[in-house]
Amino acid sequence: MAIQLSAARTELENLKQDISDVSTPLFISWANHVNRFAYRYISGIDPERFISTQTFTNVTTGAQALNADFESLDPFGCGVFLVDTNGSDTAQQLPLLPFGSPQTGYYLDGSGNIQFLNVSSPATYKLRYMPAVTTFTALTDYFTVDATVTGKEIIPNEYLLELRSALDVMYTQWDEDVPAEGFADARFARALDEIARGIRRVPDVYAMPNMSLIY
């Protein structure tokens, strides 16, 4: 289950013993900074955790509106892919082109649209993109992409201790406790290493060796 902000605040309070001077809006701002950092960090390791899709049917040359949560096409695995006439995904990728190109492809116009270029006949394309992270507004929100309990987890529940370390860095900076900040930074560096080793880059499956080949 995803981590709720209220649970993260309780963990930080258990560590610091007293955070009554930390207002709820201030804590929520810290949580937003940590959540966005974790999103950038983890998506660099395993972007497939977060990639969302949008399908455009019967596409011809011209503009199509992007989903409201569209953020970027930067990570590996993102892009525009052809869907065949049977409705199956393909690896055929539409190239990103500059404005006015005579080739078949697309560009993003910066106004929330994707502009398809020189599509000779209606086709279906699937856009794979990185979604924007929803900003937290309450302690009832969760550390997920859309801040809901059912959203894609950014910081899984098993990394609650690592999340506490990140929030401790924010607290010690705000508290202007330089010695404590040094220790908090060191703990957070170890926490990042733990996250990097724990986040899988492939699906949770394992291939069994074919023992018949040795006989």
Backbone bond lengths (Angstrom), bond angles and torsions (degrees), N, CA, C in turn:
res aa  C-N    CA-C-N  psi(-1)  N-CA   C-N-CA  omega(-1)  CA-C   N-CA-C  phi
1 M - - - 1.459 - - 1.521 109.73 -
2 A 1.309 117.42 143.59 1.458 121.88 -178.18 1.536 111.05 -65.76
3 I 1.320 115.83 156.02 1.462 121.92 -179.93 1.525 109.81 -83.27
4 Q 1.320 116.77 128.77 1.456 121.09 175.84 1.525 109.91 -88.18
5 L 1.317 117.25 149.00 1.463 120.60 -178.63 1.530 111.63 -59.04
6 S 1.324 116.60 -36.23 1.462 119.51 -179.99 1.523 111.47 -62.23
7 A 1.349 116.55 -36.86 1.462 120.37 178.44 1.523 110.39 -68.49
8 A 1.336 116.39 -37.91 1.459 120.20 178.23 1.527 110.76 -65.74
9 R 1.313 116.60 -39.46 1.470 119.76 178.03 1.530 110.74 -64.21
10 T 1.329 116.34 -40.54 1.468 119.83 177.79 1.522 110.93 -61.74
11 E 1.337 117.11 -41.66 1.467 120.63 178.37 1.523 111.16 -62.45
12 L 1.332 117.07 -42.43 1.463 119.84 178.70 1.524 110.58 -65.27
13 E 1.323 116.68 -38.29 1.461 120.39 177.92 1.517 111.36 -65.75
14 N 1.328 117.45 -37.56 1.460 120.46 177.03 1.531 110.88 -63.03
15 L 1.335 116.23 -34.67 1.466 120.48 179.41 1.523 111.47 -74.26
16 K 1.334 117.17 -48.18 1.465 121.18 -174.44 1.518 112.21 -87.33
17 Q 1.335 117.45 -14.28 1.464 125.68 178.94 1.523 113.69 75.70
18 D 1.329 116.73 -31.55 1.458 118.57 178.84 1.531 108.74 -151.36
19 I 1.320 116.87 113.77 1.461 120.81 175.76 1.532 109.36 -127.20
20 S 1.327 114.91 34.36 1.465 119.85 -179.32 1.519 112.18 -64.60
21 D 1.349 116.25 -20.72 1.463 119.57 178.91 1.530 112.62 -82.62
22 V 1.346 116.87 -4.26 1.468 121.59 178.59 1.525 108.25 -93.80
23 S 1.313 116.23 110.43 1.464 119.95 -179.22 1.525 110.50 -70.35
24 T 1.309 115.77 159.90 1.465 119.96 178.65 1.527 112.18 -60.97
25 P 1.351 119.72 -45.91 1.471 118.74 177.35 1.525 113.15 -59.78
26 L 1.329 117.11 -37.29 1.458 119.90 178.75 1.518 110.75 -65.58
27 F 1.331 117.32 -45.28 1.462 120.29 178.91 1.520 110.85 -61.99
28 I 1.325 117.65 -41.30 1.465 120.92 179.63 1.526 110.28 -62.61
29 S 1.338 117.82 -37.83 1.469 119.90 177.90 1.524 110.42 -64.70
30 W 1.339 117.76 -39.30 1.468 120.65 175.91 1.527 110.07 -61.98
31 A 1.324 115.66 -44.59 1.466 119.89 -178.87 1.528 110.88 -61.60
32 N 1.319 117.48 -38.33 1.463 120.40 177.24 1.523 111.58 -62.95
33 H 1.323 117.39 -43.96 1.470 120.93 178.65 1.532 110.67 -61.19
34 V 1.329 116.22 -45.83 1.463 120.85 -178.46 1.523 110.54 -65.62
35 N 1.328 116.72 -42.39 1.461 120.67 -178.23 1.526 111.01 -63.31
36 R 1.318 117.01 -43.61 1.469 120.30 179.94 1.522 111.23 -67.16
37 F 1.338 116.22 -39.14 1.466 119.16 176.96 1.524 110.60 -62.66
38 A 1.332 116.62 -46.59 1.467 120.49 -179.66 1.523 110.77 -62.09
39 Y 1.314 117.07 -37.15 1.472 121.50 178.93 1.526 110.52 -62.46
40 R 1.325 116.72 -47.21 1.472 120.30 178.48 1.524 110.70 -63.59
41 Y 1.312 116.10 -41.92 1.467 120.90 -175.86 1.527 111.17 -68.02
42 I 1.330 117.16 -48.98 1.455 121.01 -176.30 1.524 111.54 -73.03
43 S 1.332 117.17 -35.83 1.467 118.94 179.02 1.518 111.24 -67.33
44 G 1.330 117.35 -23.57 1.456 120.53 173.87 1.518 112.45 -71.21
45 I 1.341 116.73 -25.65 1.460 122.23 178.96 1.521 110.70 -87.47
46 D 1.321 116.68 -46.94 1.463 121.52 -174.45 1.525 110.14 -144.26
47 P 1.343 117.95 78.44 1.467 120.30 -177.10 1.523 113.85 -63.21
48 E 1.337 117.89 -23.66 1.466 119.90 -178.53 1.525 112.34 -60.39
49 R 1.326 117.71 -20.68 1.464 120.84 177.10 1.524 111.85 -61.08
50 F 1.323 115.66 -29.40 1.451 119.25 -169.54 1.523 114.79 -118.40
51 I 1.321 118.79 -13.52 1.461 120.82 -175.06 1.527 111.20 -57.58
52 S 1.327 115.05 130.25 1.467 122.27 175.56 1.525 108.80 -109.25
53 T 1.328 116.16 165.90 1.463 119.95 -177.87 1.523 111.27 -129.36
54 Q 1.320 114.95 154.28 1.456 123.04 173.20 1.517 107.51 -142.50
55 T 1.312 117.32 129.08 1.463 122.17 -177.39 1.529 110.94 -103.65
56 F 1.311 115.35 132.63 1.459 122.40 176.64 1.528 107.89 -112.62
57 T 1.313 117.50 118.32 1.462 121.22 -177.99 1.525 111.40 -103.60
58 N 1.334 114.71 150.30 1.464 121.51 179.04 1.530 112.14 50.74
59 V 1.332 114.32 46.29 1.462 120.29 -176.72 1.519 110.47 -74.21
60 T 1.318 115.38 135.43 1.462 122.12 168.73 1.529 107.00 -127.49
61 T 1.305 116.69 178.44 1.452 119.85 -179.78 1.524 110.69 -58.59
62 G 1.347 116.96 130.90 1.459 120.63 179.14 1.514 112.17 141.03
63 A 1.328 116.17 -172.48 1.459 122.57 -173.68 1.521 112.54 -90.76
64 Q 1.335 114.54 143.82 1.463 122.20 171.68 1.528 106.43 -132.45
65 A 1.343 116.52 138.29 1.467 120.92 -178.74 1.527 110.64 -73.86
66 L 1.325 115.52 135.13 1.459 121.44 175.59 1.522 110.05 -81.02
67 N 1.342 116.30 155.00 1.456 119.77 172.98 1.521 110.29 -57.85
68 A 1.322 116.01 149.80 1.465 120.89 -176.79 1.525 112.70 -62.68
69 D 1.344 117.59 -25.39 1.467 120.26 -177.75 1.524 113.07 -92.81
70 F 1.334 117.75 8.95 1.469 120.14 179.81 1.526 110.20 -62.13
71 E 1.357 115.17 133.13 1.469 119.60 177.25 1.520 112.56 -119.75
72 S 1.356 117.35 -53.61 1.458 118.60 -176.47 1.522 111.15 -161.19
73 L 1.349 113.76 170.00 1.465 122.08 173.84 1.520 110.48 -118.45
74 D 1.317 117.10 21.70 1.461 121.27 -170.56 1.530 115.22 -67.88
75 P 1.341 120.03 -49.77 1.469 118.74 -172.80 1.524 113.01 -67.27
76 F 1.326 114.77 158.94 1.462 121.73 175.68 1.524 109.38 -60.52
77 G 1.333 116.31 136.93 1.459 121.57 -179.29 1.510 112.96 101.07
78 C 1.340 116.85 -11.58 1.453 119.99 176.99 1.531 110.11 -88.85
79 G 1.325 116.64 160.80 1.456 121.01 178.43 1.514 110.98 142.54
80 V 1.328 115.81 -170.64 1.457 122.94 -179.97 1.521 108.56 -113.03
81 F 1.337 116.59 121.84 1.459 121.89 -173.63 1.529 110.26 -120.95
82 L 1.319 115.32 141.87 1.461 121.20 178.90 1.521 110.74 -72.48
83 V 1.327 116.05 137.94 1.466 123.03 171.20 1.522 106.34 -105.51
84 D 1.353 117.26 126.94 1.459 118.90 -174.55 1.532 112.17 -73.74
85 T 1.314 116.32 177.00 1.463 121.37 -175.22 1.526 113.00 -67.20
86 N 1.334 117.26 -15.28 1.470 121.33 176.14 1.522 112.14 -89.44
87 G 1.331 115.98 -1.08 1.458 120.16 -178.77 1.510 114.06 84.89
88 S 1.339 117.34 13.25 1.461 121.56 -179.12 1.531 110.53 -94.81
89 D 1.324 115.34 143.64 1.460 120.02 176.60 1.521 110.02 -68.03
90 T 1.317 116.00 148.91 1.458 121.19 175.85 1.520 109.13 -128.85
91 A 1.325 115.35 168.60 1.464 121.10 177.24 1.521 111.32 -91.75
92 Q 1.325 116.72 3.55 1.465 120.60 -178.97 1.528 109.21 -75.77
93 Q 1.320 115.66 113.06 1.451 121.16 -172.59 1.525 111.04 -103.71
94 L 1.318 115.63 136.57 1.455 121.70 177.54 1.525 108.32 -81.83
95 P 1.328 118.87 131.53 1.457 120.23 -175.66 1.526 113.13 -77.44
96 L 1.321 115.31 147.25 1.458 122.16 172.79 1.523 107.93 -81.19
97 L 1.326 117.04 123.50 1.463 122.26 -172.65 1.522 111.16 -123.39
98 P 1.323 117.41 159.86 1.464 120.29 174.08 1.516 111.61 -76.14
99 F 1.306 115.77 159.98 1.462 121.49 177.95 1.532 110.25 -55.65
100 G 1.337 116.07 136.17 1.456 120.60 176.52 1.506 115.26 82.56
101 S 1.343 118.31 4.70 1.460 120.08 -179.49 1.529 110.45 -64.59
102 P 1.341 117.61 142.04 1.467 120.24 177.88 1.517 113.37 -82.80
103 Q 1.333 117.62 -3.40 1.455 121.68 -177.80 1.531 110.79 -89.03
104 T 1.324 115.46 167.43 1.460 121.02 176.72 1.524 109.34 -82.61
105 G 1.311 117.00 127.57 1.460 121.29 -178.96 1.515 110.47 176.00
106 Y 1.324 116.18 -147.38 1.460 120.31 -178.64 1.521 109.83 -156.52
107 Y 1.328 115.98 164.43 1.456 121.87 167.74 1.522 108.28 -147.17
108 L 1.327 116.72 161.62 1.460 122.36 178.44 1.520 107.82 -100.82
109 D 1.336 117.05 127.96 1.460 119.28 -172.21 1.528 114.37 -88.92
110 G 1.330 117.66 0.11 1.458 119.98 178.46 1.520 114.19 78.52
111 S 1.315 117.28 2.00 1.470 121.92 -179.99 1.523 111.78 -117.01
112 G 1.321 115.87 22.78 1.463 119.93 179.80 1.498 114.43 85.62
113 N 1.334 116.90 17.57 1.462 120.49 -179.46 1.526 111.21 -125.93
114 I 1.315 114.82 153.61 1.458 121.48 167.63 1.531 106.05 -108.10
115 Q 1.317 115.72 129.75 1.459 121.22 -177.87 1.531 108.71 -104.43
116 F 1.318 116.38 115.18 1.457 121.01 176.89 1.526 109.21 -85.34
117 L 1.331 115.10 136.72 1.460 120.95 -175.57 1.530 111.07 -115.32
118 N 1.313 115.61 130.29 1.464 123.07 167.90 1.531 113.74 54.17
119 V 1.332 117.00 40.97 1.463 121.42 175.20 1.532 107.17 -78.47
120 S 1.315 116.91 114.05 1.470 121.12 -170.53 1.523 113.49 -70.83
121 S 1.337 117.55 -32.24 1.468 120.56 179.24 1.520 108.25 -146.40
122 P 1.338 118.62 152.38 1.471 121.16 -176.73 1.531 111.59 -53.37
123 A 1.315 115.64 134.54 1.465 121.21 -178.59 1.523 108.79 -145.36
124 T 1.327 115.53 166.84 1.466 122.01 177.93 1.520 109.28 -110.90
125 Y 1.324 115.42 131.81 1.467 120.75 -179.67 1.529 109.12 -127.95
126 K 1.331 114.62 148.64 1.463 120.69 176.04 1.524 108.56 -114.74
127 L 1.304 115.92 123.79 1.461 122.55 176.50 1.522 108.93 -92.81
128 R 1.322 115.68 125.28 1.474 121.75 174.57 1.530 106.94 -109.32
129 Y 1.336 116.24 120.63 1.460 119.79 -171.53 1.526 111.67 -142.40
130 M 1.334 115.13 164.45 1.456 120.97 174.48 1.527 108.47 -90.23
131 P 1.326 118.01 125.59 1.467 120.69 -179.92 1.532 111.54 -80.23
132 A 1.314 115.63 153.80 1.459 121.12 175.21 1.528 109.82 -75.60
133 V 1.324 115.96 148.71 1.460 121.24 179.66 1.522 109.42 -84.66
134 T 1.328 116.49 132.40 1.459 121.69 177.72 1.524 110.26 -73.52
135 T 1.317 116.38 135.76 1.462 121.61 179.83 1.526 110.62 -75.49
136 F 1.333 116.60 132.79 1.462 121.51 177.13 1.529 110.48 -67.73
137 T 1.312 115.34 144.58 1.466 120.50 176.06 1.525 112.71 -129.75
138 A 1.347 117.93 -11.48 1.460 120.56 -176.16 1.524 110.22 -152.12
139 L 1.325 116.07 159.58 1.466 121.27 179.16 1.521 111.61 -69.24
140 T 1.324 117.84 -10.54 1.461 121.30 177.70 1.523 111.94 -85.24
141 D 1.340 117.66 -3.91 1.465 121.32 177.19 1.521 110.47 -75.28
142 Y 1.335 115.82 167.38 1.464 122.04 -176.59 1.528 110.56 -124.28
143 F 1.335 115.38 156.00 1.456 121.61 179.24 1.529 109.74 -79.38
144 T 1.321 114.08 68.44 1.464 122.34 177.53 1.525 108.01 -131.06
145 V 1.326 116.05 172.41 1.463 119.86 -177.75 1.523 111.65 -61.38
146 D 1.344 117.07 -40.59 1.463 119.36 -177.56 1.528 112.97 -106.39
147 A 1.334 117.19 10.69 1.469 124.34 175.64 1.526 113.93 71.38
148 T 1.342 117.84 7.90 1.460 120.32 178.74 1.532 110.13 -102.46
149 V 1.308 116.33 162.77 1.458 120.87 -178.19 1.527 111.69 -66.88
150 T 1.336 117.46 -26.04 1.459 121.18 -178.49 1.530 112.92 -95.14
151 G 1.322 117.36 0.15 1.461 120.68 -178.57 1.520 112.78 -73.32
152 K 1.335 115.45 173.07 1.464 120.62 178.89 1.524 109.63 -70.32
153 E 1.332 115.99 121.89 1.458 120.99 -176.08 1.531 111.21 -64.72
154 I 1.320 115.92 131.57 1.462 120.92 170.83 1.519 109.04 -93.24
155 I 1.323 115.97 -47.89 1.467 121.22 176.67 1.524 107.35 -117.02
156 P 1.339 117.66 100.91 1.466 120.25 -178.91 1.527 112.20 -62.09
157 N 1.311 116.20 158.82 1.458 121.90 -175.72 1.526 112.79 -58.58
158 E 1.336 116.83 -30.90 1.464 118.84 -178.74 1.528 113.20 -70.00
159 Y 1.337 116.64 -8.57 1.465 120.46 179.00 1.530 111.21 -107.93
160 L 1.319 116.77 29.05 1.460 120.66 178.74 1.525 111.39 -62.44
161 L 1.332 118.26 -39.16 1.463 121.34 178.66 1.524 110.64 -64.31
162 E 1.331 116.99 -40.82 1.460 120.64 178.16 1.535 110.92 -66.52
163 L 1.324 116.12 -36.66 1.458 120.46 176.15 1.529 109.97 -63.28
164 R 1.308 116.75 -41.02 1.460 120.15 178.33 1.528 110.97 -61.51
165 S 1.327 117.04 -37.91 1.468 120.70 178.50 1.523 111.20 -62.80
166 A 1.340 116.43 -39.85 1.465 120.47 178.58 1.529 110.80 -65.91
167 L 1.318 116.97 -42.47 1.463 120.46 178.87 1.519 111.07 -67.14
168 D 1.327 117.00 -31.49 1.466 120.87 177.79 1.526 110.60 -64.68
169 V 1.334 117.51 -36.70 1.461 120.83 175.74 1.527 109.88 -60.88
170 M 1.327 116.65 -45.48 1.453 120.92 179.03 1.535 110.56 -61.09
171 Y 1.343 116.01 -41.78 1.466 120.32 -178.61 1.524 111.41 -64.87
172 T 1.316 117.94 -47.17 1.462 120.45 -176.14 1.535 111.54 -68.00
173 Q 1.329 117.63 -32.86 1.457 120.01 174.48 1.531 110.44 -64.51
174 W 1.327 115.21 -45.57 1.469 119.94 179.60 1.520 111.15 -65.00
175 D 1.326 116.81 -37.36 1.465 122.73 -178.01 1.527 111.82 -77.92
176 E 1.330 116.51 -6.99 1.470 122.73 -179.83 1.528 111.48 54.06
177 D 1.317 115.16 42.50 1.471 122.05 176.70 1.520 106.99 -103.95
178 V 1.327 116.15 90.17 1.468 120.87 -172.28 1.528 112.60 -61.19
179 P 1.346 120.54 -48.92 1.476 118.70 178.50 1.531 112.56 -58.65
180 A 1.337 116.47 -43.37 1.466 119.44 179.93 1.521 110.69 -65.90
181 E 1.331 116.59 -33.10 1.454 119.87 179.34 1.523 110.93 -64.03
182 G 1.336 116.49 -38.25 1.463 119.73 178.24 1.519 111.86 -61.64
183 F 1.334 116.29 -44.52 1.461 120.16 178.36 1.534 110.88 -65.70
184 A 1.341 116.32 -40.34 1.452 120.19 -179.86 1.525 110.87 -63.92
185 D 1.335 116.49 -40.34 1.466 120.09 177.51 1.526 111.11 -61.24
186 A 1.322 116.41 -42.03 1.468 120.44 -179.68 1.522 110.80 -63.96
187 R 1.320 116.60 -42.83 1.466 119.60 178.46 1.524 110.81 -64.44
188 F 1.327 116.13 -39.18 1.458 119.50 -179.30 1.524 111.12 -68.09
189 A 1.331 117.75 -36.28 1.464 120.39 177.19 1.521 110.61 -61.30
190 R 1.329 116.74 -41.28 1.467 120.10 176.54 1.529 110.67 -66.74
191 A 1.329 116.36 -35.48 1.469 120.03 178.76 1.522 111.06 -64.82
192 L 1.340 116.79 -40.06 1.463 120.27 177.91 1.523 110.87 -63.13
193 D 1.317 116.17 -39.25 1.459 119.84 178.09 1.517 110.99 -63.46
194 E 1.313 116.93 -39.09 1.465 121.40 178.65 1.529 110.39 -65.43
195 I 1.333 116.73 -41.58 1.460 120.11 178.86 1.523 110.37 -64.11
196 A 1.335 116.48 -44.49 1.468 120.99 -178.42 1.519 111.27 -61.14
197 R 1.334 117.40 -37.22 1.465 120.51 179.64 1.522 111.88 -76.93
198 G 1.333 116.60 -26.06 1.458 119.72 -175.75 1.510 114.66 -89.65
199 I 1.346 117.04 -24.23 1.454 120.41 -179.18 1.518 108.76 -78.60
200 R 1.327 116.70 120.64 1.456 121.09 -177.32 1.514 110.95 -80.39
201 R 1.318 116.32 143.66 1.453 122.24 178.04 1.523 111.80 -96.51
202 V 1.318 117.72 -4.51 1.462 122.64 179.28 1.520 108.01 -132.64
203 P 1.331 119.12 163.65 1.471 120.59 177.77 1.523 111.57 -59.87
204 D 1.314 115.42 159.04 1.465 121.64 -178.78 1.520 111.08 -77.33
205 V 1.327 116.45 61.26 1.460 122.19 176.27 1.513 108.58 -135.85
206 Y 1.298 115.61 156.51 1.456 121.10 179.40 1.525 109.13 -131.46
207 A 1.315 115.95 139.64 1.460 120.45 179.05 1.517 109.48 -86.88
208 M 1.321 116.89 131.72 1.452 121.36 176.50 1.521 109.16 -87.48
209 P 1.313 118.15 136.17 1.467 119.55 179.66 1.524 111.73 -66.19
210 N 1.324 115.86 146.83 1.448 121.70 178.11 1.522 108.38 -87.67
211 M 1.337 116.22 95.51 1.463 121.06 -175.00 1.510 112.46 -71.85
212 S 1.336 118.28 -14.92 1.461 120.46 -178.25 1.532 112.13 -66.43
213 L 1.328 115.74 -21.60 1.453 119.50 -176.46 1.523 112.46 -70.81
214 I 1.349 117.91 -15.95 1.467 119.39 -176.68 1.519 111.17 -91.29
215 Y 1.324 118.88 -3.34 1.467 120.68 -177.68 1.548 110.10 -103.54
